[in-house]
Amino acid sequence: MRTRKLGYFAVAGMLLAAAVACGGGDGGGDAGGSAAPKTLTYWASNQGTSLDNDKQVLQPELDKFEKQTGVKVNLEVVPWADLLNRILAATTSGKGPDVLNIGNTWSASLQATGAFVPFDDTLLGQLGGKDRFLGPSLAATGAPGKPPTAVPIYGMTYGLYYNKKMFAEAGIDKPPATWDELIAAGKKLTKGGKWGLAVEGASVSENAHHAFIFGQQHGAELFGADGKPQFDTPQEAAAIKQYLDLMAVHKIVNPSNAEYSNGTEAVQDFVNRKAAMLMWQSAAASLRAGGMTEDEYGLAPIPLPDPAQGGKQVNGMVAGINLAIFNFTKNKDAAVQFAKFMTSPDEQKVLNKAYGSLPVVQDAYDDPAFQTPTIKTFQEILAKTAAPLPQVPEESQFETLVGTAMNQLWADAAGGKPITEEYVKSKLTQANQQVQPGS
């Protein structure tokens, strides 16, 4: 999911529990899609630099779809801060859009509501078959062994952006590959009012995603073999402390970053040369909008800690955006046509070029736009060293609860409070105790 923007999970547990009971059932579904559909409503997530930017990107494509099919698409771009809560409200009321974007880490949680059309082999066949899709992206579309609750449309993962000029000025000739190198580089770069690294410390989603990535690097698993949450393992506490220490101990992150929450502030610090590094998903559109060219920045995998800790070589998460269809739509055939259109090679090229994200289908990668050094690095990470978040119904609660706990931990670090593993573990234990099974 688009990590940079999400602060949305505050009511996920309660609403998802209600949604499971309701199943989005009273919206008057289209049993066979036999009526000739004319109009769809589409909730798009905010992928661009603003809501207006998304409308500028999407509306010409929706007009193209209408010209090809006769189906008009009414577009609403929904901010990430509101999207999940609005989706959950729609699952309980049976009233909402026909098609919508979802963050891919929500897939299993939303699948559990029963409110979405499953993309079984027959339906995927109408989109060209499951083999068209990149394996990691398709894996993040629902619980294992069940038909996907959505199809991917934008592929993403995390990487380490670095400012080439600032690195050269500090005498650093290559991006850090290990955690120790990251700290050493950050200290050289933190001077004259500039900082080594920018983070979005008050973003629930950014925190949760980094907790997952670094937890994997330390050998932590968020859910046990029995499916029960185990957020407070020693490995997870150590992983989160390692991240917080960039501010609390090593002083390479500006304490003001503890207040950054809207998914743009850390990126702007990088664009404005206030910070030399940024751990982020695709930021190409924002960097272009800020006047940065790919000659000015590089991208490398997020550094790994000492492998002796017993963790995995995970540099990122399988992030991205999926397209789902509500099962109460009265225009199912048109909605499937729209999914086919959005995942077609031509549209994958247009949309992912505009947003700087990765196509999710194999037959879109012949475009030169996806052969740049940055895109190739993201492709390599996504294909080889990115892991999907657990595809379990309680995953959204992990994001909510642990991400929120980390908001407080960043605030404590910014205020000078000692951040010990015991203190981190106590916050994680509190989060673990709040999980509602099956929600």
CORFENPE-V707481 format. One record per residue. SS is DSSP state (2 for helix, 1 for strand, 0 for the rest). OMEGA is omega in radians with two decimals (* if undefined). Layout:
ss->SS omega->OMEGA
ss->SS omega->OMEGA
This chain:
ss->0 omega->-3.10
ss->0 omega->-2.95
ss->2 omega->-2.97
ss->2 omega->-2.92
ss->2 omega->-2.81
ss->0 omega->3.03
ss->0 omega->-2.71
ss->0 omega->-2.86
ss->0 omega->-2.95
ss->0 omega->-3.08
ss->0 omega->-2.98
ss->2 omega->-3.04
ss->2 omega->-3.08
ss->2 omega->-3.10
ss->2 omega->3.12
ss->2 omega->3.09
ss->2 omega->3.09
ss->2 omega->-3.09
ss->2 omega->3.12
ss->2 omega->-3.12
ss->2 omega->-3.03
ss->2 omega->3.12
ss->0 omega->3.10
ss->0 omega->-2.85
ss->0 omega->-2.96
ss->0 omega->-3.11
ss->0 omega->3.13
ss->0 omega->-3.04
ss->0 omega->3.10
ss->0 omega->-3.00
ss->0 omega->-3.08
ss->0 omega->-3.13
ss->0 omega->-3.01
ss->0 omega->-3.14
ss->0 omega->-3.14
ss->0 omega->-3.06
ss->0 omega->-3.14
ss->0 omega->-3.02
ss->1 omega->2.99
ss->1 omega->2.96
ss->1 omega->-3.04
ss->1 omega->2.98
ss->1 omega->3.10
ss->1 omega->3.06
ss->1 omega->-3.13
ss->0 omega->-3.13
ss->0 omega->-3.04
ss->0 omega->-3.09
ss->0 omega->3.12
ss->0 omega->3.08
ss->2 omega->3.12
ss->2 omega->3.09
ss->2 omega->3.10
ss->2 omega->3.13
ss->2 omega->3.12
ss->2 omega->3.12
ss->2 omega->-2.95
ss->2 omega->-3.00
ss->2 omega->3.09
ss->2 omega->3.12
ss->2 omega->3.10
ss->2 omega->3.05
ss->2 omega->3.09
ss->2 omega->3.12
ss->2 omega->3.13
ss->2 omega->3.14
ss->2 omega->-3.11
ss->2 omega->-2.96
ss->2 omega->-3.03
ss->0 omega->-3.12
ss->0 omega->3.09
ss->1 omega->3.13
ss->1 omega->3.06
ss->1 omega->-3.01
ss->1 omega->2.89
ss->1 omega->3.05
ss->1 omega->-3.04
ss->1 omega->3.09
ss->0 omega->-3.13
ss->2 omega->-3.12
ss->2 omega->-3.09
ss->2 omega->-2.87
ss->2 omega->-3.07
ss->2 omega->-3.13
ss->2 omega->3.11
ss->2 omega->3.09
ss->2 omega->-3.11
ss->2 omega->3.07
ss->2 omega->3.12
ss->2 omega->3.13
ss->2 omega->-3.12
ss->2 omega->-3.09
ss->2 omega->-3.04
ss->0 omega->3.14
ss->0 omega->-3.12
ss->0 omega->-3.11
ss->0 omega->3.01
ss->0 omega->-3.12
ss->1 omega->-3.07
ss->1 omega->3.00
ss->1 omega->3.01
ss->1 omega->2.97
ss->1 omega->-2.99
ss->2 omega->3.11
ss->2 omega->3.09
ss->2 omega->-2.90
ss->2 omega->-3.08
ss->2 omega->3.12
ss->2 omega->-3.14
ss->2 omega->3.07
ss->2 omega->-3.10
ss->0 omega->3.12
ss->0 omega->-3.08
ss->0 omega->-3.02
ss->0 omega->-3.02
ss->1 omega->3.12
ss->0 omega->3.09
ss->0 omega->3.08
ss->1 omega->3.11
ss->0 omega->-3.08
ss->2 omega->3.13
ss->2 omega->-3.12
ss->2 omega->3.08
ss->2 omega->3.09
ss->2 omega->3.10
ss->2 omega->3.11
ss->0 omega->3.13
ss->0 omega->3.11
ss->0 omega->-3.05
ss->2 omega->-3.11
ss->2 omega->3.07
ss->2 omega->-2.99
ss->1 omega->3.05
ss->0 omega->-3.08
ss->2 omega->-3.13
ss->2 omega->-3.12
ss->2 omega->3.13
ss->2 omega->3.13
ss->2 omega->-3.11
ss->0 omega->-3.12
ss->0 omega->3.11
ss->0 omega->-3.08
ss->0 omega->3.11
ss->0 omega->3.09
ss->0 omega->3.12
ss->0 omega->3.06
ss->0 omega->-3.13
ss->1 omega->3.10
ss->0 omega->-3.10
ss->0 omega->3.02
ss->1 omega->3.14
ss->1 omega->3.02
ss->1 omega->3.07
ss->1 omega->3.11
ss->1 omega->-3.13
ss->1 omega->2.92
ss->0 omega->-3.12
ss->0 omega->3.01
ss->1 omega->3.12
ss->1 omega->3.01
ss->1 omega->3.07
ss->1 omega->-3.13
ss->1 omega->-3.04
ss->2 omega->-3.10
ss->2 omega->3.13
ss->2 omega->3.08
ss->2 omega->-3.12
ss->2 omega->3.14
ss->2 omega->3.13
ss->0 omega->3.12
ss->0 omega->-3.14
ss->0 omega->-2.99
ss->0 omega->3.11
ss->0 omega->3.13
ss->0 omega->-3.14
ss->0 omega->3.11
ss->0 omega->3.12
ss->1 omega->-3.14
ss->2 omega->3.10
ss->2 omega->3.10
ss->2 omega->3.09
ss->2 omega->-3.14
ss->2 omega->-3.13
ss->2 omega->3.11
ss->2 omega->-3.14
ss->2 omega->3.13
ss->2 omega->3.10
ss->2 omega->-3.07
ss->2 omega->-3.11
ss->0 omega->-3.10
ss->1 omega->3.06
ss->0 omega->-3.14
ss->0 omega->3.09
ss->1 omega->-3.01
ss->1 omega->-3.11
ss->1 omega->-3.00
ss->1 omega->3.02
ss->1 omega->3.08
ss->0 omega->3.10
ss->0 omega->-2.92
ss->0 omega->3.12
ss->0 omega->3.09
ss->0 omega->-3.14
ss->2 omega->-3.05
ss->2 omega->3.11
ss->2 omega->3.13
ss->2 omega->-3.10
ss->2 omega->-3.12
ss->2 omega->3.09
ss->2 omega->3.07
ss->2 omega->3.11
ss->2 omega->-3.09
ss->2 omega->-3.09
ss->2 omega->3.05
ss->2 omega->3.08
ss->2 omega->3.13
ss->2 omega->-3.14
ss->0 omega->3.13
ss->0 omega->-3.14
ss->0 omega->2.98
ss->0 omega->-3.03
ss->0 omega->3.14
ss->1 omega->-3.12
ss->0 omega->3.13
ss->0 omega->3.12
ss->0 omega->3.13
ss->0 omega->-3.11
ss->0 omega->-3.13
ss->1 omega->3.08
ss->0 omega->-3.06
ss->0 omega->-2.94
ss->0 omega->3.08
ss->0 omega->3.07
ss->2 omega->-3.14
ss->2 omega->-3.14
ss->2 omega->3.10
ss->2 omega->3.13
ss->2 omega->-3.12
ss->2 omega->-3.12
ss->2 omega->3.08
ss->2 omega->3.11
ss->2 omega->3.14
ss->2 omega->-3.13
ss->2 omega->-3.11
ss->2 omega->3.09
ss->2 omega->3.04
ss->2 omega->-2.96
ss->2 omega->-3.04
ss->0 omega->-2.99
ss->0 omega->3.02
ss->0 omega->3.09
ss->0 omega->3.06
ss->1 omega->3.13
ss->0 omega->3.11
ss->2 omega->3.13
ss->2 omega->3.12
ss->2 omega->3.09
ss->2 omega->-3.13
ss->2 omega->-3.09
ss->0 omega->-3.03
ss->0 omega->-2.95
ss->0 omega->3.06
ss->0 omega->3.14
ss->0 omega->-2.96
ss->2 omega->3.11
ss->2 omega->3.10
ss->2 omega->-3.14
ss->2 omega->3.06
ss->2 omega->3.10
ss->2 omega->3.14
ss->2 omega->-3.06
ss->0 omega->3.10
ss->0 omega->3.02
ss->0 omega->3.10
ss->1 omega->-3.04
ss->1 omega->-3.12
ss->1 omega->-3.10
ss->1 omega->3.04
ss->1 omega->-2.94
ss->1 omega->2.93
ss->0 omega->-3.09
ss->0 omega->3.13
ss->0 omega->-3.01
ss->2 omega->-3.10
ss->2 omega->3.14
ss->2 omega->3.13
ss->2 omega->3.07
ss->2 omega->-3.13
ss->2 omega->3.11
ss->0 omega->3.08
ss->0 omega->3.13
ss->0 omega->3.03
ss->0 omega->-3.12
ss->0 omega->3.03
ss->0 omega->-3.06
ss->0 omega->-3.12
ss->1 omega->3.05
ss->1 omega->3.12
ss->1 omega->3.11
ss->1 omega->3.03
ss->0 omega->3.03
ss->0 omega->-3.07
ss->0 omega->3.11
ss->1 omega->3.02
ss->0 omega->3.12
ss->0 omega->-3.11
ss->2 omega->3.12
ss->2 omega->3.12
ss->2 omega->3.06
ss->0 omega->-3.13
ss->0 omega->-3.11
ss->0 omega->3.06
ss->0 omega->3.13
ss->0 omega->3.14
ss->0 omega->-3.09
ss->1 omega->3.05
ss->1 omega->3.05
ss->0 omega->-3.09
ss->1 omega->3.09
ss->1 omega->-3.05
ss->1 omega->3.08
ss->1 omega->3.09
ss->1 omega->-3.10
ss->1 omega->3.11
ss->1 omega->3.07
ss->1 omega->-3.09
ss->0 omega->3.07
ss->0 omega->3.12
ss->0 omega->3.04
ss->0 omega->-3.08
ss->0 omega->-3.06
ss->2 omega->-3.12
ss->2 omega->3.12
ss->2 omega->3.12
ss->2 omega->3.09
ss->2 omega->3.04
ss->2 omega->-3.13
ss->2 omega->3.08
ss->2 omega->3.10
ss->2 omega->3.13
ss->2 omega->-3.07
ss->2 omega->3.12
ss->0 omega->3.09
ss->0 omega->-3.12
ss->2 omega->-3.10
ss->2 omega->-3.12
ss->2 omega->3.07
ss->2 omega->3.10
ss->2 omega->-3.10
ss->2 omega->-3.00
ss->2 omega->-3.11
ss->2 omega->2.99
ss->2 omega->-3.11
ss->2 omega->-3.05
ss->2 omega->-3.12
ss->0 omega->3.11
ss->0 omega->-3.04
ss->1 omega->3.00
ss->0 omega->-3.12
ss->0 omega->3.13
ss->1 omega->-3.06
ss->2 omega->-2.97
ss->2 omega->3.07
ss->2 omega->-2.98
ss->0 omega->3.08
ss->0 omega->3.13
ss->0 omega->3.14
ss->2 omega->-3.13
ss->2 omega->-3.12
ss->2 omega->3.09
ss->2 omega->3.13
ss->0 omega->3.13
ss->2 omega->-3.13
ss->2 omega->-3.12
ss->2 omega->3.12
ss->2 omega->3.10
ss->2 omega->3.09
ss->2 omega->3.12
ss->2 omega->-3.12
ss->2 omega->3.13
ss->2 omega->-3.08
ss->2 omega->-3.08
ss->2 omega->-2.93
ss->2 omega->-3.00
ss->0 omega->3.04
ss->1 omega->3.14
ss->1 omega->3.06
ss->0 omega->3.01
ss->0 omega->-3.10
ss->0 omega->3.13
ss->0 omega->3.13
ss->0 omega->-3.10
ss->0 omega->-3.07
ss->0 omega->-3.08
ss->2 omega->-3.12
ss->2 omega->3.08
ss->2 omega->3.03
ss->2 omega->-3.12
ss->2 omega->-3.13
ss->2 omega->-2.94
ss->2 omega->-3.13
ss->2 omega->3.09
ss->2 omega->3.12
ss->2 omega->3.09
ss->2 omega->3.14
ss->2 omega->3.01
ss->2 omega->-3.12
ss->2 omega->3.14
ss->2 omega->3.07
ss->2 omega->3.12
ss->2 omega->3.10
ss->2 omega->3.13
ss->2 omega->3.14
ss->2 omega->-3.14
ss->0 omega->3.09
ss->0 omega->3.13
ss->0 omega->3.12
ss->0 omega->3.14
ss->0 omega->3.14
ss->0 omega->3.09
ss->2 omega->3.13
ss->2 omega->-3.14
ss->2 omega->3.09
ss->2 omega->-3.12
ss->2 omega->-3.14
ss->2 omega->3.10
ss->2 omega->3.13
ss->2 omega->3.08
ss->2 omega->3.08
ss->2 omega->3.11
ss->2 omega->-3.12
ss->2 omega->-3.08
ss->2 omega->-3.10
ss->0 omega->-3.10
ss->0 omega->3.09
ss->0 omega->-3.08
ss->0 omega->3.06
ss->0 omega->-3.07
ss->0 omega->*
